[in-house]
Amino acid sequence: MNPWPLWAVCSLGGIICAVRFPAFLLQRLPSWLSRRLLALRASRFNFELKRATLRRYGVSFARHPLRATKYLLVDPEVDNFTYEIANEDELIDFVAMGVGRPRAVIEGYVQEVRTDPELNGMLRRQLRRRLDRKHKPHFGRRLGWYAIARALKPAVIVETGIHDGLGSVLLLRALHTNALEGKEGRLLSFDVNPKAGWLVDERVDVRWHPVFESTFLALEDALEGLEVGMIVHDSEHTYECEHFELMTAVSRAAPTLALVSDNAHATSSLRDVCGALGIQYRFFQERPRRHFYPGAGIGLGILQQELLAALAESIKTEPESIKTERESIETERVPR
Ligand SMILES: C[S@@+](CC[C@H](N)C(=O)[O-])C[C@H]1O[C@@H](n2cnc3c(N)ncnc32)[C@H](O)[C@@H]1O
């Protein structure tokens, strides 16, 4: 029997239900079904919001008819867009320079993700259960986070902003592989939304410590007594929030601390923190592939306590003649 007519009828029925279903009928449905219909209405069939989103990013139907129509009709994402990036090679260079490791090593880490059937299989299975999400994981710039975590093997990673948990899953996979190489670690993830992180299987991933509270309220206490080796800021994208989170991590820094901002295209917060600490700041601008979103940027700074201490010591004793030379070299300094 040809399945397509049935599929078409079901899809059309789904669309009509999701867009038109009256609230009083929704309440009478089993909760799993009403949840699904509400989710569909909030994403895939939220045409008003999608049109507003296209307008916000300057995508008109006249100039980009295919792209705009495809997004309006097919794409389920209305925020936190996922996509592949066209300049992955630049991302690899950026991480290699930032952490001071050969390019081939970083490329190898990225390949680990691409060729990991367990990780990709688990994510596809989870995503397929949601009609309001893409069914294939698109890691995009998060591959950079993974590579940094693999290169530096931090014992404590902090991630602010979980959303579905795509970044969390990837960071946990880095910790899992680090552990196989003898370096244990854990991930503390923060989000104000208690439903965030549904992609992570908490029963399996004992390295995950989610905190469902605002970082303004919870971060300082949660990090008490810990030495943070990596922080990824991806929560409230304001200068103040980013600055607060980064400086809290700095106050609990392990001997090496990777400061990562997923908001570096929008604020100068990490650049300012790096400037205040006297460490080099690097920036990567992603180019989304086949997506209207103009792309976000990753900022990266590596704080190394030993280097800072040595520098402070040498500054105390250095003669005036080399002070000027040091100051000009400092801006070019690459952490090892
Ligand atoms: C851009 S999304 C995070 C994306 C996620 N890192 C990923 O890999 O897909 C931002 C998230 O930050 C959360 N958030 C916003 N303000 C916050 C705050 N002050 N503290 C903790 N989480 C916050 C939001 O609920 C949202 O889920």
PDBQT file of the ligand as one rigid body, heavy atoms in Angstrom, charges set to zero:
ROOT
HETATM    1  C1  LIG A 401      21.159  30.525  24.040  1.00  0.00    +0.000 C 
HETATM    2  S1  LIG A 401      20.320  29.477  25.135  1.00  0.00    +0.000 S 
HETATM    3  C2  LIG A 401      21.556  28.324  25.603  1.00  0.00    +0.000 C 
HETATM    4  C3  LIG A 401      21.943  27.423  24.465  1.00  0.00    +0.000 C 
HETATM    5  C4  LIG A 401      22.737  26.202  24.863  1.00  0.00    +0.000 C 
HETATM    6  N1  LIG A 401      23.987  26.537  25.509  1.00  0.00    +0.000 N 
HETATM    7  C5  LIG A 401      23.012  25.329  23.644  1.00  0.00    +0.000 C 
HETATM    8  O1  LIG A 401      24.117  24.783  23.531  1.00  0.00    +0.000 OA
HETATM    9  O2  LIG A 401      22.133  25.179  22.790  1.00  0.00    +0.000 OA
HETATM   10  C6  LIG A 401      20.173  30.504  26.544  1.00  0.00    +0.000 C 
HETATM   11  C7  LIG A 401      19.578  29.823  27.781  1.00  0.00    +0.000 C 
HETATM   12  O3  LIG A 401      19.934  30.624  28.913  1.00  0.00    +0.000 OA
HETATM   13  C8  LIG A 401      18.903  30.573  29.864  1.00  0.00    +0.000 C 
HETATM   14  N2  LIG A 401      19.073  31.763  30.745  1.00  0.00    +0.000 N 
HETATM   15  C9  LIG A 401      18.776  33.058  30.486  1.00  0.00    +0.000 A 
HETATM   16  N3  LIG A 401      19.131  33.851  31.512  1.00  0.00    +0.000 NA
HETATM   17  C10 LIG A 401      19.700  33.052  32.448  1.00  0.00    +0.000 A 
HETATM   18  C11 LIG A 401      20.297  33.262  33.734  1.00  0.00    +0.000 A 
HETATM   19  N4  LIG A 401      20.393  34.477  34.277  1.00  0.00    +0.000 N 
HETATM   20  N5  LIG A 401      20.783  32.195  34.403  1.00  0.00    +0.000 NA
HETATM   21  C12 LIG A 401      20.713  30.952  33.876  1.00  0.00    +0.000 A 
HETATM   22  N6  LIG A 401      20.172  30.682  32.659  1.00  0.00    +0.000 NA
HETATM   23  C13 LIG A 401      19.673  31.705  31.957  1.00  0.00    +0.000 A 
HETATM   24  C14 LIG A 401      17.625  30.531  29.021  1.00  0.00    +0.000 C 
HETATM   25  O4  LIG A 401      16.579  29.931  29.736  1.00  0.00    +0.000 OA
HETATM   26  C15 LIG A 401      18.075  29.707  27.803  1.00  0.00    +0.000 C 
HETATM   27  O5  LIG A 401      17.695  28.354  27.939  1.00  0.00    +0.000 OA
ENDROOT
TORSDOF 0
